[in-house]
Amino acid sequence: MHLYSLLVVGAVCAVILTWGRFSGSNGKQRICRSIAAANLAAFVFEYIWRFCNHSTEVFVRDKLPLHFCAVMALLCFIALWWKQRWARSLVYFGVLSASIQGLLTPFLSIGFPRLEFFLFFLSHGLLLLAALAIPLLTDWRADRRAPVQSLLLMNAYLVVIHPINLLLGSNYGFTTAAPTGSILEALGTPAPWYYLWLEVPALLLFLFMYLFVRQKKTAA
């Protein structure tokens, strides 16, 4: 079901983005705002459902909207609805480097056909769709500072969330334990220090991703 889910997510993203590429400027804007609204609606529904279907202890320890992907869902709305450049940069670099790993190595205790399974792939699929829509369907292009700024903001999230994890006994952002099968686990380094090993590879990856979305120099 994991493979089938990836195929469905990929197919839906391909159809919507292809449709958008052949649409006019107004059509592109409507599609982008629809993606923004879908991310926000999925976010609100998922966390209301979590609150109603889990005990207070479980909700606080694992179901609060404090995971990196939950933050990205809100930023997708800001990036595509309000067109904030910093948010567009962070969604592009953050989702396509970090959040996409949730699709490739899902950290799920409940499988198909439970609702939580569908919510997981819906929310992560919408993140992927938004991250690809930003360079493909908008006029956004990254400036030279975007890769470093985005990496610093992602690190700021880790710095803020780790003390919260220590206080709540939670694992938001995976700063206290690596998810099974993830690249963090493969590093074999204790949490949260495995993130230090990823700093240079992450920066190199961001610089590579920047090549596809960099601002073109205008003729003098």
C-alpha positions as MATLAB code, in Angstrom:
seq = 'MHLYSLLVVGAVCAVILTWGRFSGSNGKQRICRSIAAANLAAFVFEYIWRFCNHSTEVFVRDKLPLHFCAVMALLCFIALWWKQRWARSLVYFGVLSASIQGLLTPFLSIGFPRLEFFLFFLSHGLLLLAALAIPLLTDWRADRRAPVQSLLLMNAYLVVIHPINLLLGSNYGFTTAAPTGSILEALGTPAPWYYLWLEVPALLLFLFMYLFVRQKKTAA';
ca = [
       0.000    0.000    0.000;
       2.943    2.336    0.532;
       3.992    1.947   -3.100;
       0.425    2.353   -4.342;
       0.040    5.470   -2.222;
       3.211    6.973   -3.698;
       1.963    6.245   -7.196;
      -1.365    7.936   -6.483;
       0.336   10.979   -4.953;
       2.737   11.234   -7.891;
      -0.030   10.858  -10.470;
      -2.275   13.477   -8.858;
       0.610   15.948   -8.552;
       1.576   15.372  -12.192;
      -1.969   15.940  -13.441;
      -2.546   19.140  -11.430;
       0.865   20.625  -12.252;
       0.538   19.797  -15.950;
      -2.914   21.373  -15.975;
      -1.468   24.432  -14.285;
       1.438   24.731  -16.708;
      -0.990   24.971  -19.635;
      -3.257   27.454  -17.845;
      -3.090   31.212  -18.129;
      -1.879   33.471  -15.326;
      -5.347   33.629  -13.744;
      -5.674   29.852  -13.937;
      -2.280   29.372  -12.304;
      -3.266   31.727   -9.497;
      -6.546   29.900   -8.892;
      -4.754   26.539   -8.783;
      -2.122   27.855   -6.376;
      -4.756   29.324   -4.071;
      -6.681   26.052   -4.220;
      -3.535   24.168   -3.190;
      -3.002   26.676   -0.363;
      -6.590   26.275    0.841;
      -6.357   22.476    0.590;
      -3.230   22.459    2.779;
      -4.929   24.619    5.391;
      -8.176   22.607    5.309;
      -6.317   19.288    5.610;
      -4.272   20.700    8.495;
      -7.349   21.899   10.410;
      -9.323   18.709    9.805;
      -6.424   16.419   10.750;
      -5.714   18.104   14.064;
      -9.368   18.411   15.028;
      -9.729   14.701   14.294;
      -6.617   13.912   16.323;
      -7.874   15.955   19.271;
     -11.249   14.201   19.199;
      -9.858   10.679   18.837;
      -6.910   10.560   21.245;
      -6.479   11.018   24.942;
      -5.076   14.299   26.186;
      -1.801   12.595   27.104;
      -1.324   11.070   23.636;
      -2.432   14.257   21.894;
       0.091   16.392   23.794;
       2.924   13.889   23.481;
       2.559   13.053   19.787;
      -0.398   14.707   18.029;
       0.112   18.445   18.488;
       0.756   20.441   15.281;
       4.430   20.805   16.142;
       6.004   18.358   13.711;
       8.040   19.951   10.931;
       5.512   18.861    8.305;
       2.683   20.505   10.247;
       4.614   23.770   10.280;
       5.243   23.347    6.549;
       1.501   22.947    5.900;
       0.841   26.377    7.399;
       3.769   27.836    5.478;
       2.357   26.388    2.250;
      -0.749   28.472    2.819;
       1.319   31.596    3.511;
       3.547   30.941    0.501;
       0.799   30.323   -2.044;
      -1.981   32.565   -0.737;
      -0.062   35.578    0.568;
       2.954   35.044   -1.727;
       5.583   35.645    0.944;
       9.049   35.133   -0.614;
      10.683   33.771    2.548;
       7.857   31.255    2.950;
       8.121   30.169   -0.683;
      11.846   29.586   -0.280;
      11.407   27.647    2.948;
       8.625   25.475    1.510;
      10.621   24.709   -1.637;
      13.824   23.777    0.170;
      12.247   22.350    3.330;
       9.580   20.142    1.774;
      11.720   18.784   -1.065;
      14.578   17.918    1.293;
      12.918   16.957    4.594;
       9.145   16.543    4.357;
       9.427   14.327    1.287;
      11.174   11.763    3.480;
       7.850   11.306    5.262;
       6.456    9.970    1.988;
       9.467    7.769    1.295;
       9.814    6.378    4.836;
       6.426    6.972    6.530;
       6.448    6.939   10.332;
       3.044    5.314   10.828;
       1.751    2.911   13.467;
      -1.613    2.506   11.682;
      -1.918    1.216    8.133;
      -4.463    0.953    5.355;
      -7.464    1.389    5.389;
      -7.584    3.483    8.592;
      -8.385    7.187    8.275;
      -5.054    8.206    9.793;
      -3.289    6.415    6.919;
      -5.190    8.482    4.346;
      -4.679   11.702    6.287;
      -0.943   11.102    6.395;
      -0.555   10.638    2.651;
      -3.045   13.404    1.879;
      -1.207   15.961    4.011;
       2.246   14.958    2.794;
       1.054   14.765   -0.799;
      -0.321   18.311   -0.533;
       3.036   19.486    0.812;
       4.781   17.986   -2.200;
       2.241   19.538   -4.560;
       2.719   22.982   -2.996;
       6.511   22.755   -3.068;
       6.468   21.905   -6.777;
       3.788   24.463   -7.611;
       5.895   27.314   -6.225;
       8.604   27.123   -8.929;
       6.357   25.713  -11.677;
       3.200   27.807  -11.367;
       4.351   31.099   -9.811;
       6.860   33.783  -10.737;
       8.985   33.042   -7.679;
      12.713   32.638   -8.148;
      15.212   32.257   -5.331;
      17.913   34.813   -4.665;
      21.432   33.798   -3.641;
      20.617   34.067    0.069;
      17.630   31.691   -0.060;
      19.478   28.357    0.468;
      21.351   29.564    3.553;
      18.361   31.455    4.967;
      16.119   28.407    4.569;
      18.655   26.141    6.265;
      19.003   28.600    9.157;
      15.221   28.738    9.596;
      15.035   24.941    9.633;
      17.753   24.881   12.282;
      15.860   27.509   14.256;
      12.864   25.164   14.302;
      15.049   22.396   15.773;
      16.486   24.740   18.407;
      12.994   25.796   19.478;
      11.342   22.378   19.355;
      13.991   20.365   21.225;
      13.389   22.017   24.641;
       9.650   21.525   24.077;
      10.305   17.822   23.500;
      12.337   17.581   26.695;
       9.522   19.295   28.594;
       6.671   17.206   27.140;
       8.513   13.911   26.678;
       7.631   14.135   22.964;
       9.566   13.688   19.731;
       8.425   16.503   17.451;
      10.951   17.096   14.717;
      12.584   13.793   15.747;
      15.065   15.553   18.015;
      14.917   12.866   20.710;
      14.783    9.693   18.592;
      15.166    8.829   14.912;
      12.182    7.358   13.033;
      12.653    3.737   11.984;
      14.083    3.308    8.499;
      14.958    6.975    8.075;
      18.243    8.551    7.084;
      18.550    9.792   10.667;
      18.543    6.230   11.953;
      21.033    5.178    9.268;
      23.545    7.753   10.524;
      23.862    5.802   13.779;
      24.448    8.971   15.803;
      22.556    9.737   19.039;
      19.714   12.240   18.901;
      19.730   15.155   18.338;
      23.374   15.214   17.263;
      22.658   13.422   14.003;
      21.355   16.734   12.687;
      24.871   18.176   12.916;
      26.080   15.545   10.473;
      23.436   16.671    7.994;
      24.335   20.370    7.975;
      26.936   20.285    5.211;
      25.076   17.703    3.035;
      21.885   19.750    3.477;
      23.615   22.958    2.408;
      25.117   21.247   -0.633;
      21.698   19.837   -1.532;
      20.096   23.276   -1.156;
      22.760   24.838   -3.379;
      22.039   22.169   -5.998;
      18.290   22.786   -5.729;
      18.956   26.512   -6.041;
      20.383   25.995   -9.540;
      16.905   25.105  -10.809;
      15.166   28.160   -9.337;
      17.797   30.877   -9.269;
      17.032   34.344  -10.514;
      18.296   34.928  -14.020;
      20.644   37.825  -14.537;
      19.119   40.602  -16.573;
      21.077   42.129  -19.419;
      22.720   45.459  -18.647;
];
